[in-house]
Amino acid sequence: MSGRLLNDRRVLIVEDEFLVTVVLEAAVLEAGASVVRLAASTVDALALIEAETFHVALLDARLDEEPVTSVAEALDARGIPFVFHSGYGPEHLPSSHCHRPLLRKPSLSSTVVQALHEAMK
């Protein structure tokens, strides 16, 4: 895969599709992440962001048809880099975050890990 690009990093994955979450979690753990937290809703994601510290996050652009604007803003406020991962195009990203990297689903695990690594630079 992509080596240990996420070695000892704390990663937040915000995704509402269970099978996608399982694959993403396995990929970031294999890439060396020390902690991976999962959130399937904006409420859960915001609670995790408030309670814990993360190095990087991966956000589905929409959770159950709800935009993740509040999550993106919370991450920005804490200086946490993030990458969008979505089946939707860039027109569905929050306008204030359209400059963020967007990976289109389906994505290779190695591509996701590389994008998270790049976001932290």
PASEBA-1860 file (N, C-alpha, C; in nm, 3 decimals):
! residues 121
1> MSGRLLND> 0.083/-0.118/0.000/0.000/0.000/0.000/0.088/0.124/0.000 ~ 0.058/0.222/0.085/0.128/0.349/0.086/0.223/0.362/0.203 ~ 0.286/0.250/0.242/0.381/0.256/0.352/0.313/0.298/0.481 ~ 0.386/0.374/0.559/0.335/0.420/0.689/0.315/0.572/0.685 ~ 0.250/0.621/0.582/0.233/0.765/0.562/0.157/0.834/0.674 ~ 0.079/0.761/0.748/-0.001/0.820/0.856/0.051/0.776/0.993 ~ 0.178/0.744/0.999/0.240/0.693/1.121/0.210/0.781/1.242 ~ 0.149/0.721/1.342/0.117/0.786/1.470/0.023/0.906/1.457
9> RRVLIVED> -0.054/0.912/1.351/-0.149/1.022/1.332/-0.287/0.982/1.382 ~ -0.360/1.083/1.426/-0.498/1.065/1.471/-0.588/1.109/1.356 ~ -0.673/1.018/1.311/-0.754/1.042/1.191/-0.903/1.033/1.226 ~ -0.979/1.128/1.174/-1.124/1.126/1.186/-1.182/1.093/1.048 ~ -1.267/0.993/1.042/-1.337/0.956/0.919/-1.485/0.984/0.939 ~ -1.539/1.070/0.856/-1.681/1.106/0.862/-1.747/1.050/0.737 ~ -1.820/0.942/0.756/-1.876/0.866/0.642/-2.001/0.793/0.691 ~ -2.108/0.796/0.611/-2.232/0.731/0.653/-2.257/0.596/0.587
17> EFLVTVVL> -2.170/0.552/0.498/-2.186/0.420/0.437/-2.095/0.321/0.509 ~ -2.156/0.224/0.577/-2.081/0.132/0.663/-1.966/0.061/0.591 ~ -1.992/0.003/0.476/-1.887/-0.072/0.406/-1.772/0.018/0.363 ~ -1.802/0.140/0.321/-1.697/0.235/0.285/-1.614/0.267/0.410 ~ -1.682/0.285/0.522/-1.613/0.315/0.648/-1.516/0.204/0.686 ~ -1.559/0.080/0.672/-1.474/-0.035/0.707/-1.347/-0.036/0.623 ~ -1.361/-0.013/0.494/-1.245/-0.012/0.403/-1.152/0.104/0.437 ~ -1.209/0.222/0.460/-1.127/0.340/0.491/-1.053/0.323/0.624
25> EAAVLEAG> -1.122/0.271/0.724/-1.059/0.250/0.854/-0.942/0.153/0.840 ~ -0.960/0.044/0.769/-0.853/-0.053/0.749/-0.735/0.011/0.677 ~ -0.762/0.095/0.579/-0.654/0.159/0.502/-0.572/0.253/0.589 ~ -0.637/0.336/0.671/-0.559/0.431/0.751/-0.487/0.361/0.865 ~ -0.544/0.255/0.918/-0.473/0.178/1.020/-0.350/0.110/0.960 ~ -0.366/0.054/0.841/-0.253/-0.009/0.773/-0.144/0.093/0.740 ~ -0.184/0.218/0.718/-0.089/0.325/0.687/-0.025/0.382/0.813 ~ -0.056/0.325/0.930/0.014/0.363/1.052/-0.059/0.455/1.146
33> ASVVRLAA> -0.183/0.490/1.117/-0.257/0.578/1.208/-0.265/0.515/1.347 ~ -0.247/0.596/1.449/-0.251/0.544/1.585/-0.393/0.542/1.640 ~ -0.476/0.636/1.596/-0.614/0.644/1.641/-0.700/0.678/1.521 ~ -0.808/0.605/1.507/-0.906/0.635/1.403/-1.042/0.643/1.471 ~ -1.108/0.755/1.453/-1.243/0.771/1.506/-1.338/0.782/1.387 ~ -1.456/0.723/1.403/-1.554/0.718/1.296/-1.680/0.793/1.338 ~ -1.736/0.868/1.243/-1.862/0.938/1.268/-1.950/0.920/1.145 ~ -2.075/0.886/1.168/-2.169/0.865/1.058/-2.269/0.979/1.045
41> STVDALAL> -2.258/1.080/1.130/-2.348/1.196/1.124/-2.271/1.322/1.160 ~ -2.328/1.436/1.125/-2.262/1.562/1.161/-2.260/1.580/1.312 ~ -2.366/1.537/1.380/-2.372/1.549/1.526/-2.258/1.469/1.590 ~ -2.239/1.345/1.545/-2.130/1.262/1.599/-1.993/1.322/1.566 ~ -1.978/1.371/1.445/-1.850/1.431/1.404/-1.817/1.553/1.487 ~ -1.914/1.640/1.506/-1.891/1.761/1.586/-1.857/1.727/1.730 ~ -1.921/1.626/1.785/-1.890/1.584/1.922/-1.747/1.532/1.932 ~ -1.703/1.454/1.834/-1.566/1.404/1.834/-1.464/1.516/1.820
49> IEAETFHV> -1.493/1.611/1.732/-1.401/1.724/1.710/-1.389/1.806/1.838 ~ -1.498/1.820/1.909/-1.497/1.895/2.035/-1.419/1.820/2.144 ~ -1.429/1.688/2.145/-1.373/1.609/2.254/-1.229/1.564/2.232 ~ -1.186/1.554/2.106/-1.055/1.496/2.078/-0.974/1.585/1.983 ~ -0.848/1.550/1.971/-0.758/1.619/1.879/-0.725/1.525/1.765 ~ -0.729/1.578/1.643/-0.699/1.499/1.524/-0.592/1.570/1.442 ~ -0.516/1.491/1.367/-0.417/1.547/1.275/-0.477/1.575/1.139 ~ -0.577/1.495/1.099/-0.637/1.506/0.966/-0.772/1.436/0.967
57> ALLDARLD> -0.858/1.476/0.871/-0.990/1.415/0.862/-1.027/1.388/0.717 ~ -1.113/1.290/0.700/-1.169/1.255/0.570/-1.320/1.271/0.581 ~ -1.379/1.357/0.497/-1.521/1.388/0.508/-1.598/1.348/0.384 ~ -1.702/1.270/0.403/-1.799/1.254/0.296/-1.868/1.390/0.282 ~ -1.889/1.436/0.160/-1.946/1.571/0.140/-2.089/1.582/0.188 ~ -2.160/1.471/0.190/-2.299/1.471/0.235/-2.323/1.346/0.320 ~ -2.388/1.365/0.432/-2.423/1.254/0.520/-2.574/1.243/0.524 ~ -2.625/1.137/0.469/-2.770/1.117/0.464/-2.838/1.239/0.402
65> EEPVTSVA> -2.779/1.287/0.293/-2.827/1.404/0.217/-2.807/1.536/0.290 ~ -2.742/1.537/0.404/-2.713/1.660/0.478/-2.570/1.704/0.447 ~ -2.550/1.830/0.406/-2.413/1.877/0.380/-2.332/1.880/0.510 ~ -2.201/1.866/0.496/-2.112/1.862/0.613/-2.046/1.997/0.640 ~ -2.112/2.103/0.602/-2.057/2.238/0.619/-2.017/2.264/0.763 ~ -2.100/2.229/0.859/-2.069/2.256/1.000/-1.945/2.179/1.045 ~ -1.926/2.059/0.995/-1.808/1.980/1.029/-1.683/2.043/0.968 ~ -1.692/2.082/0.843/-1.578/2.148/0.776/-1.540/2.276/0.850
73> EALDARGI> -1.639/2.353/0.892/-1.611/2.477/0.964/-1.547/2.449/1.100 ~ -1.592/2.346/1.168/-1.533/2.311/1.299/-1.388/2.266/1.283 ~ -1.361/2.189/1.180/-1.223/2.146/1.154/-1.135/2.267/1.120 ~ -1.186/2.354/1.035/-1.112/2.476/0.999/-1.080/2.560/1.123 ~ -1.179/2.575/1.210/-1.161/2.657/1.330/-1.050/2.602/1.419 ~ -1.026/2.472/1.412/-0.922/2.408/1.494/-0.793/2.385/1.417 ~ -0.790/2.428/1.292/-0.670/2.413/1.210/-0.641/2.270/1.169 ~ -0.745/2.188/1.162/-0.729/2.047/1.124/-0.751/2.034/0.974
81> PFVFHSGY> -0.650/1.987/0.900/-0.669/1.970/0.755/-0.765/1.855/0.726 ~ -0.831/1.864/0.611/-0.922/1.757/0.574/-0.933/1.746/0.423 ~ -0.983/1.629/0.383/-1.005/1.596/0.243/-1.149/1.550/0.230 ~ -1.217/1.596/0.125/-1.351/1.546/0.097/-1.341/1.417/0.018 ~ -1.434/1.326/0.045/-1.441/1.196/-0.024/-1.588/1.175/-0.054 ~ -1.624/1.182/-0.182/-1.766/1.185/-0.213/-1.798/1.128/-0.350 ~ -1.918/1.079/-0.363/-1.970/1.038/-0.493/-2.025/1.157/-0.570 ~ -2.040/1.269/-0.502/-2.088/1.392/-0.563/-1.971/1.471/-0.620
89> GPEHLPSS> -2.000/1.558/-0.714/-1.898/1.644/-0.773/-1.870/1.765/-0.687 ~ -1.775/1.848/-0.730/-1.735/1.965/-0.652/-1.847/2.066/-0.628 ~ -1.950/2.062/-0.712/-2.063/2.155/-0.694/-2.140/2.126/-0.565 ~ -2.118/2.012/-0.503/-2.186/1.977/-0.379/-2.100/2.006/-0.254 ~ -1.982/2.059/-0.274/-1.899/2.097/-0.160/-1.947/2.230/-0.104 ~ -1.928/2.252/0.025/-1.960/2.384/0.080/-1.878/2.489/0.005 ~ -1.941/2.598/-0.037/-1.871/2.698/-0.120/-1.747/2.753/-0.051 ~ -1.750/2.764/0.080/-1.633/2.816/0.153/-1.518/2.715/0.159
97> HCHRPLLR> -1.542/2.593/0.113/-1.439/2.489/0.119/-1.415/2.423/-0.016 ~ -1.458/2.487/-0.123/-1.443/2.426/-0.256/-1.296/2.415/-0.298 ~ -1.206/2.483/-0.227/-1.063/2.473/-0.257/-0.999/2.347/-0.196 ~ -1.073/2.277/-0.113/-1.020/2.155/-0.048/-1.010/2.042/-0.148 ~ -0.919/1.949/-0.124/-0.909/1.833/-0.213/-1.037/1.751/-0.209 ~ -1.074/1.697/-0.324/-1.192/1.613/-0.336/-1.153/1.484/-0.407 ~ -1.174/1.373/-0.338/-1.156/1.241/-0.398/-1.294/1.190/-0.434 ~ -1.307/1.141/-0.555/-1.436/1.088/-0.600/-1.445/0.940/-0.569
105> KPSLSSTV> -1.558/0.899/-0.512/-1.583/0.758/-0.484/-1.617/0.688/-0.615 ~ -1.574/0.568/-0.630/-1.485/0.493/-0.541/-1.340/0.536/-0.560 ~ -1.265/0.534/-0.453/-1.123/0.569/-0.455/-1.042/0.452/-0.405 ~ -0.925/0.435/-0.461/-0.833/0.335/-0.408/-0.790/0.374/-0.268 ~ -0.772/0.277/-0.182/-0.727/0.305/-0.045/-0.595/0.380/-0.045 ~ -0.505/0.342/-0.133/-0.375/0.410/-0.139/-0.390/0.557/-0.179 ~ -0.488/0.588/-0.263/-0.513/0.726/-0.303/-0.565/0.807/-0.185 ~ -0.652/0.748/-0.105/-0.705/0.814/0.013/-0.593/0.843/0.113
113> VQALHEAM> -0.511/0.744/0.139/-0.400/0.761/0.234/-0.305/0.869/0.185 ~ -0.272/0.868/0.058/-0.183/0.970/0.001/-0.244/1.109/0.015 ~ -0.372/1.122/-0.012/-0.438/1.252/-0.002/-0.439/1.304/0.144 ~ -0.462/1.216/0.239/-0.458/1.255/0.379/-0.317/1.299/0.417 ~ -0.219/1.225/0.373/-0.078/1.260/0.398/-0.046/1.399/0.340 ~ -0.086/1.421/0.217/-0.060/1.550/0.150/-0.131/1.665/0.221 ~ -0.250/1.641/0.271/-0.326/1.747/0.340/-0.255/1.796/0.465 ~ -0.175/1.710/0.526/-0.106/1.749/0.650/0.023/1.827/0.625
121> K> 0.064/1.838/0.501/0.190/1.909/0.472/0.174/2.058/0.479
END
